[in-house]
Amino acid sequence: MITVYTATNCQSCRLTLRALQCRGLSVIERDAAAPENARQLRAMGCRQAPVVVLADGVSGWSGFRPDLIDQLADDGSWPASAGAAPQQPET
C-alpha cells in the first residue's frame, strides 16, 4: 500500500494520485493539512506536497515524480538512487 499526503488545490498531488492509480497501484490519500498529519510531516522535514510513502514506511519521495512511479509500477522495485523517505506518520 502507498500513502500519499496531499494538499488542497495541489496540481502535483492530483497528478501523482492519478499516475499511481492509472498504473494499478493501491493508494491511501491523506490530508497533509490535517493537524496530526501536518505535525508529523513537519517533524519528518517534508515541505513539498505530495509526500509519497511506500508500504515499508521507509521509502518514498515528495513532489510529482513520474519516473519513480513508472519504475515502481513496472517492476515493483524501489530505486536505491531515489533515497529513503522519512518515517511514515502513525495513523
DSSP file (Angstrom, degrees, kcal/mol; ACC not computed):
  #  RESIDUE AA STRUCTURE BP1 BP2  ACC     N-H-->O    O-->H-N    N-H-->O    O-->H-N    TCO  KAPPA ALPHA  PHI   PSI    X-CA   Y-CA   Z-CA
    1    1 A M              0   0    0      0, 0.0     2,-0.4     0, 0.0    26,-0.2   0.000 360.0 360.0 360.0 143.4    0.0    0.0    0.0
    2    2 A I  E     -a   27   0A   0     24,-1.7    26,-3.0    52,-0.2     2,-0.5  -0.950 360.0-152.7-115.8 131.5    1.2    3.5   -0.8
    3    3 A T  E     -aB  28  53A   0     50,-2.8    50,-2.9    -2,-0.4     2,-0.5  -0.910   9.0-167.5-105.7 130.4    0.2    6.5    1.3
    4    4 A V  E     -aB  29  52A   0     24,-3.0    26,-2.8    -2,-0.5     2,-0.6  -0.971   9.0-154.4-121.0 118.9    0.0    9.9   -0.4
    5    5 A Y  E     -aB  30  51A   0     46,-2.9    46,-1.9    -2,-0.5     2,-0.3  -0.832  25.6-172.8 -91.5 119.4   -0.2   13.1    1.7
    6    6 A T  E     -a   31   0A   0     24,-2.9    26,-3.3    -2,-0.6    27,-0.5  -0.728  18.3-141.9-117.7 161.6   -1.9   15.7   -0.4
    7    7 A A    >   -     0   0    0     -2,-0.3     3,-1.1    24,-0.2     6,-0.1  -0.866  36.2 -91.6-117.8 154.2   -2.7   19.4   -0.1
    8    8 A T  T 3  S+     0   0    0     -2,-0.3     3,-0.1     1,-0.3     5,-0.0  -0.374 108.7   6.8 -63.6 139.9   -5.7   21.3   -1.3
    9    9 A N  T 3  S+     0   0    0      1,-0.2     2,-0.7    -2,-0.1    -1,-0.3   0.817  89.2 150.8  56.6  35.3   -5.5   22.7   -4.8
   10   10 A C    <>  -     0   0    0     -3,-1.1     4,-2.1     1,-0.2    -1,-0.2  -0.868  31.5-168.8-103.0 107.6   -2.2   20.9   -5.4
   11   11 A Q  H  > S+     0   0    0     -2,-0.7     4,-2.6     1,-0.2     5,-0.2   0.899  89.7  53.0 -61.8 -42.1   -1.7   20.1   -9.1
   12   12 A S  H  > S+     0   0    0      1,-0.2     4,-2.3     2,-0.2    -1,-0.2   0.857 107.7  52.9 -62.8 -34.1    1.3   17.9   -8.3
   13   13 A C  H  > S+     0   0    0      2,-0.2     4,-2.6     1,-0.2     5,-0.2   0.937 110.2  46.2 -65.7 -46.7   -0.8   16.0   -5.8
   14   14 A R  H  X S+     0   0    0     -4,-2.1     4,-2.6     1,-0.2    -2,-0.2   0.916 113.7  49.1 -62.4 -43.4   -3.6   15.3   -8.3
   15   15 A L  H  X S+     0   0    0     -4,-2.6     4,-2.6     2,-0.2    -1,-0.2   0.904 111.9  48.9 -63.2 -41.3   -1.1   14.2  -11.0
   16   16 A T  H  X S+     0   0    0     -4,-2.3     4,-2.5    -5,-0.2     5,-0.2   0.944 112.8  46.4 -64.5 -48.6    0.7   11.9   -8.5
   17   17 A L  H  X S+     0   0    0     -4,-2.6     4,-2.6     1,-0.2     5,-0.2   0.935 114.6  47.8 -58.9 -47.3   -2.6   10.3   -7.4
   18   18 A R  H  X S+     0   0    0     -4,-2.6     4,-2.8    -5,-0.2     5,-0.2   0.917 112.3  49.0 -61.4 -44.6   -3.8    9.9  -10.9
   19   19 A A  H  X S+     0   0    0     -4,-2.6     4,-1.3    -5,-0.2    -1,-0.2   0.915 113.1  46.8 -63.7 -43.3   -0.5    8.4  -12.1
   20   20 A L  H  <>S+     0   0    0     -4,-2.5     5,-2.3    -5,-0.2     3,-0.2   0.937 115.9  44.7 -63.1 -46.7   -0.3    5.9   -9.3
   21   21 A Q  H ><5S+     0   0    0     -4,-2.6     3,-1.7     1,-0.2    -2,-0.2   0.885 110.1  54.3 -67.5 -39.3   -3.9    4.8   -9.7
   22   22 A C  H 3<5S+     0   0    0     -4,-2.8    -1,-0.2     1,-0.3    -2,-0.2   0.787 105.2  55.0 -65.2 -26.7   -3.7    4.6  -13.5
   23   23 A R  T 3<5S-     0   0    0     -4,-1.3    -1,-0.3    -3,-0.2    -2,-0.2   0.383 121.9-109.8 -86.5   3.9   -0.7    2.2  -13.0
   24   24 A G  T < 5 +     0   0    0     -3,-1.7     2,-0.3     1,-0.3    -3,-0.2   0.677  67.6 148.0  80.5  17.9   -2.9    0.0  -10.9
   25   25 A L      < -     0   0    0     -5,-2.3     2,-0.3    -6,-0.2    -1,-0.3  -0.697  51.1-117.7 -90.0 138.6   -1.1    0.8   -7.6
   26   26 A S        -     0   0    0     -2,-0.3   -24,-1.7   -23,-0.0     2,-0.4  -0.597  38.8-172.4 -76.7 129.4   -3.2    0.8   -4.4
   27   27 A V  E     -a    2   0A   0     -2,-0.3     2,-0.5   -26,-0.2   -24,-0.2  -0.966  23.3-160.5-130.6 138.6   -3.2    4.2   -2.8
   28   28 A I  E     -a    3   0A   0    -26,-3.0   -24,-3.0    -2,-0.4     2,-0.5  -0.986  20.2-150.5-111.3 124.4   -4.4    5.7    0.5
   29   29 A E  E     -a    4   0A   0     -2,-0.5     2,-0.4   -26,-0.2   -24,-0.2  -0.819  15.5-176.9 -97.3 133.9   -4.8    9.5    0.3
   30   30 A R  E     -a    5   0A   0    -26,-2.8   -24,-2.9    -2,-0.5     2,-0.6  -0.967  31.4-111.8-128.2 146.4   -4.4   11.5    3.5
   31   31 A D  E >   -a    6   0A   0     -2,-0.4     3,-1.1   -26,-0.2     6,-0.2  -0.663  18.2-157.8 -79.2 116.0   -4.8   15.3    4.0
   32   32 A A  T 3  S+     0   0    0    -26,-3.3     9,-0.2    -2,-0.6    -1,-0.2   0.740  91.8  57.5 -65.4 -22.2   -1.4   16.9    4.7
   33   33 A A  T 3  S+     0   0    0    -27,-0.5    -1,-0.2     4,-0.1   -26,-0.1   0.607  74.8 113.0 -87.3 -11.8   -3.1   19.8    6.4
   34   34 A A  S <> S-     0   0    0     -3,-1.1     4,-3.3     1,-0.1     3,-0.4  -0.406  80.3-117.8 -59.2 135.5   -4.9   17.7    9.0
   35   35 A P  H  > S+     0   0    0      0, 0.0     4,-2.2     0, 0.0     5,-0.2   0.846 111.1  45.5 -48.6 -46.7   -3.4   18.7   12.3
   36   36 A E  H  > S+     0   0    0      1,-0.2     4,-1.7     2,-0.2     5,-0.1   0.894 117.9  43.8 -67.6 -37.9   -2.0   15.2   13.2
   37   37 A N  H  > S+     0   0    0     -3,-0.4     4,-3.0    -6,-0.2     5,-0.2   0.917 112.4  52.1 -71.0 -43.0   -0.6   14.7    9.6
   38   38 A A  H  X S+     0   0    0     -4,-3.3     4,-2.3     1,-0.2     5,-0.2   0.903 109.6  50.3 -60.2 -41.9    0.8   18.2    9.4
   39   39 A R  H  X S+     0   0    0     -4,-2.2     4,-2.2    -5,-0.3    -1,-0.2   0.939 113.7  44.7 -60.6 -48.0    2.6   17.8   12.7
   40   40 A Q  H  X S+     0   0    0     -4,-1.7     4,-1.7     2,-0.2    -2,-0.2   0.905 112.3  51.0 -64.9 -43.0    4.2   14.5   11.6
   41   41 A L  H  X>S+     0   0    0     -4,-3.0     5,-2.4     2,-0.2     4,-0.5   0.895 110.6  49.2 -64.6 -39.5    5.1   15.8    8.1
   42   42 A R  H ><5S+     0   0    0     -4,-2.3     3,-1.2    -5,-0.2    -1,-0.2   0.922 110.1  51.2 -62.9 -43.1    6.9   18.8    9.7
   43   43 A A  H 3<5S+     0   0    0     -4,-2.2    -1,-0.2     1,-0.3    -2,-0.2   0.816 108.3  52.7 -63.6 -29.8    8.7   16.6   12.1
   44   44 A M  H 3<5S-     0   0    0     -4,-1.7    -1,-0.3    -5,-0.1    -2,-0.2   0.571 117.2-115.8 -80.5  -9.9    9.8   14.4    9.1
   45   45 A G  T <<5 +     0   0    0     -3,-1.2     2,-0.4    -4,-0.5    -3,-0.2   0.629  61.5 153.1  84.9  13.5   11.2   17.6    7.4
   46   46 A C      < +     0   0    0     -5,-2.4    -1,-0.3    -6,-0.2    -2,-0.1  -0.648  10.1 159.5 -81.3 128.1    8.7   17.4    4.5
   47   47 A R        +     0   0    0     -2,-0.4     2,-0.4     1,-0.1    -1,-0.1   0.389  53.9  66.7-127.2  -1.3    8.0   20.7    2.9
   48   48 A Q  S    S-     0   0    0      2,-0.1    15,-0.3    15,-0.0    -1,-0.1  -0.987  80.6-104.5-129.8 129.8    6.6   19.9   -0.5
   49   49 A A  S    S+     0   0    0     -2,-0.4    15,-0.2    13,-0.2   -37,-0.1  -0.687  88.3  47.8 -93.5 152.1    3.4   18.1   -1.4
   50   50 A P        -     0   0    0      0, 0.0    13,-2.6     0, 0.0     2,-0.5   0.625  65.4-168.2 -78.0 161.5    2.6   15.5   -2.3
   51   51 A V  E     -BC   5  62A   0    -46,-1.9   -46,-2.9    11,-0.2     2,-0.5  -0.977   7.2-162.2-112.4 121.1    4.5   13.2    0.1
   52   52 A V  E     -BC   4  61A   0      9,-3.3     9,-1.8    -2,-0.5     2,-0.5  -0.903   7.9-176.0-107.2 125.8    4.5    9.6   -1.1
   53   53 A V  E     -BC   3  60A   0    -50,-2.9   -50,-2.8    -2,-0.5     7,-0.2  -0.987  17.1-139.0-124.6 126.0    5.4    6.9    1.5
   54   54 A L    >   -     0   0    0      5,-2.9     3,-2.5    -2,-0.5   -52,-0.2  -0.239  34.4 -92.1 -79.6 171.0    5.6    3.3    0.4
   55   55 A A  T 3  S+     0   0    0      1,-0.3   -53,-0.1     2,-0.1    -1,-0.1   0.752 121.3  64.4 -57.4 -28.5    4.3    0.3    2.4
   56   56 A D  T 3  S-     0   0    0      1,-0.1    -1,-0.3     3,-0.1    32,-0.1   0.628 101.2-132.8 -73.4  -9.5    7.6   -0.3    4.1
   57   57 A G  S <  S+     0   0    0     -3,-2.5    31,-1.2     2,-0.2    -2,-0.1   0.502  92.7  70.3  74.1   2.5    7.2    3.1    5.8
   58   58 A V  S    S+     0   0    0     29,-0.2    27,-2.0     1,-0.1     2,-0.2   0.714  81.7  68.7-117.6 -41.1   10.8    4.0    4.9
   59   59 A S  B     +D   84   0B   0     25,-0.3    -5,-2.9    -5,-0.0     2,-0.3  -0.558  64.5  96.7 -87.2 147.2   10.9    4.5    1.2
   60   60 A G  E     -C   53   0A   0     23,-0.6     2,-0.3    -7,-0.2    -7,-0.2  -0.981  43.6-134.1 165.7-170.6    9.3    7.4   -0.6
   61   61 A W  E     -C   52   0A   0     -9,-1.8    -9,-3.3    -2,-0.3     2,-0.3  -0.950  14.8-121.2-159.5 173.2    9.6   10.8   -2.1
   62   62 A S  E     +C   51   0A   0     -2,-0.3   -11,-0.2   -11,-0.2   -13,-0.2  -0.943  69.5  27.5-125.7 153.8    8.0   14.2   -2.3
   63   63 A G  S    S-     0   0    0    -13,-2.6     2,-0.7    -2,-0.3   -11,-0.1  -0.159 104.3 -47.1  87.7 172.8    6.7   16.1   -5.4
   64   64 A F        +     0   0    0    -15,-0.2     3,-0.1     1,-0.1   -51,-0.1  -0.733  60.0 171.3 -83.7 113.7    5.4   14.7   -8.7
   65   65 A R    >>  +     0   0    0     -2,-0.7     4,-2.2     1,-0.1     3,-0.5  -0.714  11.4 170.8-127.1  78.2    7.9   12.0   -9.8
   66   66 A P  H 3> S+     0   0    0      0, 0.0     4,-2.7     0, 0.0     5,-0.2   0.819  79.8  61.2 -59.6 -29.4    6.6   10.1  -12.8
   67   67 A D  H 3> S+     0   0    0      2,-0.2     4,-2.0     1,-0.2     5,-0.1   0.916 108.4  41.8 -63.0 -42.3   10.0    8.4  -13.2
   68   68 A L  H <> S+     0   0    0     -3,-0.5     4,-2.5     2,-0.2    -1,-0.2   0.870 113.4  52.9 -73.1 -36.8    9.7    6.8   -9.8
   69   69 A I  H  X S+     0   0    0     -4,-2.2     4,-2.5     2,-0.2     5,-0.2   0.932 110.2  49.0 -62.0 -45.3    6.0    6.0  -10.3
   70   70 A D  H  X S+     0   0    0     -4,-2.7     4,-2.8     2,-0.2     5,-0.2   0.928 112.4  46.8 -60.9 -46.4    6.9    4.2  -13.6
   71   71 A Q  H  X S+     0   0    0     -4,-2.0     4,-2.2     1,-0.2     6,-0.7   0.920 113.0  49.3 -63.9 -42.5    9.7    2.2  -12.1
   72   72 A L  H  X S+     0   0    0     -4,-2.5     4,-1.5     1,-0.2    -1,-0.2   0.919 116.3  42.3 -61.8 -44.1    7.6    1.2   -9.1
   73   73 A A  H  < S+     0   0    0     -4,-2.5    -2,-0.2    -5,-0.2    -1,-0.2   0.864 113.9  52.2 -71.7 -36.5    4.7    0.1  -11.3
   74   74 A D  H  < S+     0   0    0     -4,-2.8    -2,-0.2    -5,-0.2    -3,-0.2   0.924 134.3   0.1 -69.8 -45.5    6.9   -1.6  -13.9
   75   75 A D  H  < S-     0   0    0     -4,-2.2    -2,-0.2    -5,-0.2    -3,-0.2   0.374  88.4-119.6-130.7   5.3    8.9   -3.9  -11.7
   76   76 A G  S  < S+     0   0    0     -4,-1.5     2,-0.2    -5,-0.5    -4,-0.2   0.561  71.0 128.0  71.4   6.3    7.7   -3.3   -8.1
   77   77 A S        -     0   0    0     -6,-0.7    -1,-0.2     1,-0.0    -2,-0.2  -0.598  58.4-131.0 -98.2 158.9   11.2   -2.2   -7.0
   78   78 A W        -     0   0    0     -2,-0.2     2,-0.4    -3,-0.1     5,-0.1  -0.935  28.9-121.3-105.0 120.5   12.2    0.9   -5.3
   79   79 A P    >   -     0   0    0      0, 0.0     3,-1.9     0, 0.0     4,-0.4  -0.460  13.1-149.0 -66.1 120.4   15.2    2.7   -6.9
   80   80 A A  G >  S+     0   0    0     -2,-0.4     3,-1.3     1,-0.3     4,-0.0   0.815  95.3  64.4 -58.5 -31.2   18.0    2.9   -4.4
   81   81 A S  G 3  S+     0   0    0      1,-0.3    -1,-0.3     2,-0.1     3,-0.1   0.693  90.2  67.2 -67.7 -17.1   19.2    6.1   -6.0
   82   82 A A  G <  S-     0   0    0     -3,-1.9    -1,-0.3     1,-0.2    -2,-0.2   0.690  98.6-143.4 -77.8 -17.7   15.9    7.8   -5.0
   83   83 A G    <   -     0   0    0     -3,-1.3   -23,-0.6    -4,-0.4     2,-0.4  -0.246  24.2 -58.4  85.1-175.9   16.8    7.6   -1.3
   84   84 A A  B     -D   59   0B   0    -25,-0.2   -25,-0.3    -3,-0.1     3,-0.1  -0.817  41.2-132.0-109.7 146.3   14.6    7.0    1.6
   85   85 A A        -     0   0    0    -27,-2.0     3,-0.1    -2,-0.4   -24,-0.1  -0.544  37.2 -94.0 -85.6 158.9   11.6    8.9    2.8
   86   86 A P        -     0   0    0      0, 0.0    -1,-0.1     0, 0.0   -42,-0.1  -0.219  63.9 -67.9 -62.4 166.2   11.3    9.9    6.4
   87   87 A Q        -     0   0    0      1,-0.1   -29,-0.2    -3,-0.1   -30,-0.1  -0.261  58.2-105.3 -58.6 143.1    9.3    7.6    8.6
   88   88 A Q        -     0   0    0    -31,-1.2    -1,-0.1    -3,-0.1     3,-0.1  -0.485  38.4-107.2 -70.3 136.0    5.7    7.4    7.9
   89   89 A P        -     0   0    0      0, 0.0     2,-0.2     0, 0.0    -1,-0.1  -0.333  38.3-106.5 -60.9 145.1    3.4    9.2   10.4
   90   90 A E              0   0    0      1,-0.1   -50,-0.1    -3,-0.1    -3,-0.0  -0.498 360.0 360.0 -72.8 143.0    1.5    6.9   12.6
   91   91 A T              0   0    0     -2,-0.2    -1,-0.1    -3,-0.1   -54,-0.0   0.394 360.0 360.0-109.1 360.0   -2.2    6.7   11.9
